[in-house]
């Protein structure tokens, strides 16, 4: 139940005619953790670009504030990207509506409360509230999660377009289980998953309860989830709490005027 690791591309010449913008996004996409600093050789390896090309693109990105450089020479994501990303309507508008309800859940459970939207075949985390003493997880705001392997992903997948669901089922290691989880979300508005903790520290088993956030037409706006040690939360209570919060967020979004 962790974020998808960032693959290291095989370095070499970029595809013939690949636009500079696509290469710039390959460089920006090399960062996997919040606050992560990367030396040039790692940045180039993850982006799958020659060091000379990466250096040139990184310099251009620094010029517009998308990257910054630390005293030790490592590159980090720049604040300008945060300013721009905060304007994204799908994430920011939903986050504003959801945050009061997420804070209530967080206050009661003292665990991780996540909010995500679907982007293609992945979930993108747009907010996370975590108690200081909650079990460690690898989820981060802006991180991407597989739809078929996480509770919040399944909640999004249940109301995704049919081709997206078909692709997820075709690639699932246990398509029958995934199909049952999707059916549960569509029938009950909530689902629960339990699995091994991918981190070596902390509890060995983690539980996720997740619920979709829908508009008046039944279309997915996002999903909400609670992540906790399997023995740390009562699933029945969590299911009721998540379902109640998701419905309240849906109503709040529906009451807001379009912008």
C-alpha positions as CSV (number, residue, x, y, z in Angstrom):
1,X,0.0,0.0,0.0
2,X,2.8,2.4,-0.9
3,X,3.2,4.9,-3.7
4,X,4.4,3.7,-7.1
5,X,8.3,3.8,-7.2
6,X,9.8,6.1,-9.8
7,X,11.6,3.9,-12.4
8,X,15.1,4.6,-13.6
9,X,15.0,5.0,-17.4
10,X,17.9,3.6,-19.4
11,X,20.1,6.6,-20.2
12,X,20.7,7.4,-23.8
13,X,19.7,9.7,-26.6
14,X,16.1,11.0,-26.3
15,X,13.7,9.9,-29.0
16,X,14.2,11.7,-32.3
17,X,12.2,14.9,-32.3
18,X,11.0,14.6,-28.7
19,X,9.8,18.1,-27.7
20,X,11.8,19.9,-25.1
21,X,8.7,20.2,-23.0
22,X,8.4,16.4,-22.8
23,X,12.0,16.1,-21.8
24,X,11.5,18.8,-19.1
25,X,8.6,16.8,-17.6
26,X,10.8,13.7,-17.6
27,X,13.3,15.6,-15.5
28,X,10.6,16.9,-13.1
29,X,9.1,13.5,-12.9
30,X,12.4,12.0,-11.6
31,X,11.6,13.3,-8.1
32,X,9.9,10.6,-6.0
33,X,9.8,12.0,-2.5
34,X,8.9,15.3,-0.9
35,X,12.0,17.5,-0.4
36,X,14.2,15.0,-2.2
37,X,17.5,16.3,-3.6
38,X,19.0,14.7,-6.6
39,X,22.6,15.0,-8.0
40,X,22.9,15.5,-11.7
41,X,23.8,11.9,-12.5
42,X,20.8,10.5,-10.6
43,X,18.5,13.0,-12.2
44,X,19.8,12.1,-15.6
45,X,19.5,8.3,-14.9
46,X,15.9,8.6,-13.7
47,X,14.9,10.8,-16.6
48,X,16.7,8.5,-19.1
49,X,18.6,11.4,-20.6
50,X,22.3,12.1,-21.2
51,X,23.9,14.2,-18.4
52,X,24.6,17.0,-20.8
53,X,21.0,17.2,-21.9
54,X,19.7,16.9,-18.3
55,X,22.1,19.7,-17.2
56,X,20.9,22.0,-19.9
57,X,17.2,21.4,-19.2
58,X,17.8,21.7,-15.4
59,X,19.4,25.1,-15.9
60,X,16.4,26.2,-17.9
61,X,14.0,24.9,-15.3
62,X,16.0,26.8,-12.6
63,X,15.7,29.9,-14.7
64,X,11.9,29.8,-14.3
65,X,11.8,28.6,-10.7
66,X,10.7,25.1,-11.4
67,X,13.9,23.7,-10.0
68,X,16.3,25.0,-7.3
69,X,19.9,24.0,-6.4
70,X,21.2,23.3,-3.0
71,X,24.6,24.3,-1.6
72,X,25.8,20.7,-2.2
73,X,24.8,20.9,-5.9
74,X,21.7,18.7,-5.7
75,X,18.6,19.7,-7.5
76,X,15.2,20.1,-5.7
77,X,11.7,21.0,-6.9
78,X,11.2,24.7,-6.9
79,X,8.5,26.7,-5.2
80,X,7.2,28.0,-8.5
81,X,5.8,24.5,-9.2
82,X,3.9,24.5,-5.9
83,X,2.4,27.9,-6.8
84,X,1.2,26.6,-10.2
85,X,0.0,23.2,-8.9
86,X,-2.1,24.8,-6.2
87,X,-4.3,26.3,-8.9
88,X,-5.4,23.0,-10.4
89,X,-9.2,23.0,-10.1
90,X,-9.8,19.3,-9.7
91,X,-7.4,19.0,-6.8
92,X,-7.7,22.4,-5.1
93,X,-11.4,22.8,-5.3
94,X,-12.1,19.4,-4.0
95,X,-9.5,19.8,-1.3
96,X,-11.1,23.0,0.0
97,X,-14.5,21.3,0.3
98,X,-13.1,18.1,1.8
99,X,-10.6,19.5,4.3
100,X,-13.1,20.3,7.2
101,X,-14.4,16.7,7.0
102,X,-10.9,15.3,6.7
103,X,-9.9,17.2,9.8
104,X,-12.9,15.7,11.8
105,X,-11.8,12.2,10.7
106,X,-8.2,12.9,11.6
107,X,-9.1,14.3,15.0
108,X,-11.2,11.2,15.9
109,X,-9.0,8.5,14.5
110,X,-5.5,10.0,14.9
111,X,-4.5,8.1,11.7
112,X,-3.8,8.9,8.1
113,X,-6.7,10.5,6.1
114,X,-6.1,10.7,2.4
115,X,-7.8,12.5,-0.5
116,X,-7.1,11.6,-4.1
117,X,-8.4,12.2,-7.7
118,X,-8.0,9.9,-10.7
119,X,-5.6,10.8,-13.5
120,X,-5.8,8.3,-16.2
121,X,-4.9,4.8,-14.8
122,X,-3.5,6.2,-11.5
123,X,-4.7,8.0,-8.4
124,X,-3.0,11.3,-7.5
125,X,-2.9,12.2,-3.8
126,X,-4.0,15.8,-3.3
127,X,-4.1,16.0,0.5
128,X,-3.0,13.9,3.5
129,X,-3.6,14.5,7.2
130,X,-1.5,12.4,9.6
131,X,-1.1,12.2,13.3
132,X,2.4,12.5,14.7
133,X,2.2,9.0,16.3
134,X,0.4,7.3,13.3
135,X,2.2,4.3,11.7
136,X,4.6,5.4,9.0
137,X,3.4,5.2,5.4
138,X,5.0,6.2,2.0
139,X,2.0,8.2,0.8
140,X,2.8,11.8,-0.1
141,X,0.8,14.7,-1.5
142,X,1.3,14.7,-5.3
143,X,2.3,11.1,-5.2
144,X,0.7,8.6,-7.6
145,X,-0.9,5.3,-6.5
146,X,-2.1,2.3,-8.6
147,X,-5.8,2.1,-8.9
148,X,-6.1,-1.6,-8.5
149,X,-3.8,-2.1,-5.5
150,X,-4.9,0.6,-3.0
151,X,-8.2,1.2,-1.3
152,X,-8.5,4.8,-2.5
153,X,-7.6,3.6,-6.0
154,X,-10.4,1.0,-6.0
155,X,-12.9,3.7,-4.8
156,X,-11.9,5.8,-7.8
157,X,-11.8,2.8,-10.1
158,X,-15.4,1.8,-9.2
159,X,-16.7,5.0,-10.9
160,X,-14.1,5.3,-13.6
161,X,-15.0,4.9,-17.3
162,X,-15.5,1.3,-18.4
163,X,-12.3,1.1,-20.5
164,X,-10.2,2.1,-17.4
165,X,-11.9,-0.5,-15.3
166,X,-11.4,-3.2,-18.0
167,X,-7.7,-2.3,-18.3
168,X,-7.3,-2.6,-14.5
169,X,-9.1,-5.9,-14.4
170,X,-7.0,-7.3,-17.3
171,X,-3.8,-6.4,-15.4
172,X,-4.8,-7.5,-11.9
173,X,-3.2,-10.4,-10.2
174,X,-6.5,-11.3,-8.7
175,X,-9.2,-10.0,-11.0
176,X,-12.0,-11.8,-9.1
177,X,-11.1,-10.0,-5.9
178,X,-10.8,-6.7,-7.6
179,X,-14.2,-7.2,-9.3
180,X,-15.8,-7.9,-5.9
181,X,-14.3,-4.8,-4.4
182,X,-15.5,-2.7,-7.2
183,X,-19.0,-4.1,-6.8
184,X,-18.9,-3.4,-3.1
185,X,-18.0,0.2,-3.7
186,X,-20.8,0.6,-6.3
187,X,-23.3,-1.1,-4.0
188,X,-22.4,0.2,-0.6
189,X,-20.4,3.4,-1.3
190,X,-17.4,2.1,0.6
191,X,-14.8,-0.7,0.6
192,X,-12.1,-2.1,3.0
193,X,-8.8,-3.7,2.2
194,X,-6.1,-5.2,4.4
195,X,-2.6,-6.1,3.3
196,X,1.1,-6.2,4.4
197,X,2.8,-3.0,5.3
198,X,5.5,-2.4,2.6
199,X,7.7,-0.6,5.1
200,X,10.0,-2.6,7.3
201,X,9.2,-0.7,10.4
202,X,5.9,-0.4,12.3
203,X,2.9,-2.8,12.1
204,X,3.1,-5.7,9.7
205,X,-0.4,-5.3,8.4
206,X,-2.3,-2.2,7.4
207,X,-6.0,-1.6,6.7
208,X,-7.5,0.9,4.3
209,X,-11.2,2.0,4.3
210,X,-12.1,4.1,1.3
211,X,-15.2,5.8,-0.2
212,X,-15.8,7.6,-3.5
213,X,-16.9,11.3,-3.7
214,X,-19.5,11.7,-6.4
215,X,-21.3,14.6,-8.0
216,X,-25.1,14.7,-8.5
217,X,-24.9,12.7,-11.7
218,X,-23.0,9.9,-10.0
219,X,-19.7,10.8,-11.6
220,X,-16.5,10.5,-9.6
221,X,-14.9,13.7,-8.2
222,X,-12.3,11.9,-6.0
223,X,-12.1,9.5,-3.1
224,X,-11.4,9.6,0.6
225,X,-9.6,7.0,2.7
226,X,-8.4,6.1,6.2
227,X,-5.2,4.2,6.5
228,X,-4.3,2.6,9.8
229,X,-2.8,-0.5,11.4
230,X,-5.1,-3.4,10.9
231,X,-5.8,-3.7,14.6
232,X,-5.9,0.0,15.2
233,X,-9.4,0.8,13.9
234,X,-12.7,-0.9,13.9
235,X,-13.7,-1.4,10.2
236,X,-17.4,-1.1,10.8
237,X,-16.9,2.3,12.5
238,X,-14.5,3.4,9.9
239,X,-16.8,2.4,7.0
240,X,-19.7,4.4,8.5
241,X,-17.4,7.4,9.1
242,X,-15.9,7.4,5.6
243,X,-19.3,6.9,4.0
244,X,-20.8,9.8,6.0
245,X,-17.8,12.1,5.2
246,X,-17.8,11.3,1.5
247,X,-21.5,12.1,1.2
248,X,-21.1,15.3,3.1
249,X,-18.2,16.4,0.8
250,X,-20.3,15.5,-2.2
251,X,-23.2,17.7,-1.0
252,X,-20.7,20.6,-0.2
253,X,-19.2,20.5,-3.6
254,X,-22.7,20.4,-5.2
255,X,-23.8,23.5,-3.3
256,X,-20.8,25.5,-4.4
257,X,-21.2,27.8,-7.4
258,X,-19.3,26.9,-10.5
259,X,-16.2,28.9,-11.1
